[in-house]
Amino acid sequence: LHELEALGCERMGIPNPNEVGLKGQERVKFKMCDLLEMLEFAIVEMAMGNNLAQPIVKNCGVAIRCMVAELDIEDVVRVGAYLHKVFAAAMTYGVEIEPWPAIAEATGLTAAEEKAA
């Protein structure tokens, strides 16, 4: 993943995040924020009828689930609470998201909270 990211940055002519001083937890938090923003954008696209955004939502969900393991517990709770709000908003607009049970489990969101969302 880091190699693909470096290649993409090079092609776009922007600094590689691996080379600008982001290390450890700081880098993981930065990447998590980036994934959450991408997820929100894809959900909005789906709400407007763009079903081609479904793979983006799914892939973001998988990546978020994997990255949660790298966060400290306070940040896991924050991500879980934020995703709870995202789930609620998505459902309000009729957007169904496949990987949410796995994400909810990884972030500590209970089944009852997930259904309430």
N, C-alpha and C positions, 0 to 999 in steps of 0.2 A: 504493500500500500504506500509506503513512504517513497518508493522509487517512482510509482505512478504519479504521486503528488508532486515530486520534484520535477518530473518531465513536464507535467501540466503547467507548473509555475514557470518553467523555462520557456515553454512555447508561448505563454501569455505575457512574458516579460515582466513578471512580478517576483518579489522576493520569496524564496522558499521558506515556509514557516519553520523548517528544521534548522535554518541558518540564522534566524533573527532573534535567538535567545529564548524561545519558548521551550521549557524543559519540564519533564515529569508531569505533575498534577496540573500545572498551568497549561501545558499543551493539551492534555486530555480535556480540561474544562473548555478551552478554546474550541476544540474539535466538536465537543458535545453541543456547544452553542450553535456552531455552524450546522450540525445535523438537525437540531431542533428548528432552526430557521428554514432549512430546506424542506423539512417535513411540513411546517406550516404552509409554505408556499404551495406545495403539492396538494395539500388538503383543500386550499382555496381553489386551486385549479379543478380538482374533482368536484367541488361544490358547484362550480360553474359549468359542469358537464364534460370536462376533459378527462375521459377515462384513461387516456395515455399516461396520466400522472400516477396511476395505481402502482406500477413497478417502482416508482420513486418512493412512494409511501412505504411500500413493502421493504425495499432495501434500506431505507432510513430506519425503519423499525428494527431490522436485523442488526444494523450497525449500532444503534442505540443500546440494544440489549447486550451486545458484546462489550461496548465501552463502559457500561454501568459497573462492570466488575473492576474497572481501573480507578473508580472514584472512591473517595472516602465516604463514610456513612452519611454524614450531613448533606453532602452533595447528592447522594442517591435519593435521600428523602426529598430534597428540593426538586430533582428531576421528576420523581414520582408525582409530586404535587402538581408540578407544571403540566405533565402529561395528562393528569386527571382533568385539568381545565381544557386541554387540547382535545381530549376524547369527547368531553361534553359539547364543545363547540362543533366538532365534526359531526356528532350524532344529531345535533340541532339542524344541521343542513343536509341530513340524510346521507352522509359519507360513512360508509362502512370500511373498517380497516382491519385487514386480516391478522397481522402479527401482534395485536394488542394483548391478548392473554399472556403471551410470552414476555412482553415488555412489562406488563403489570406485575407479573411474578418476579422479574428481575429487579424491579424498583420497589417491591414491597407493597404494591397496591393490591388490596384484598379483592376477592371476587365480588363482594357486596359493593365496594366502592367503584369497581369497574362497571357494574351494571347500573349504578346510580349515575355514572358519567354519561 
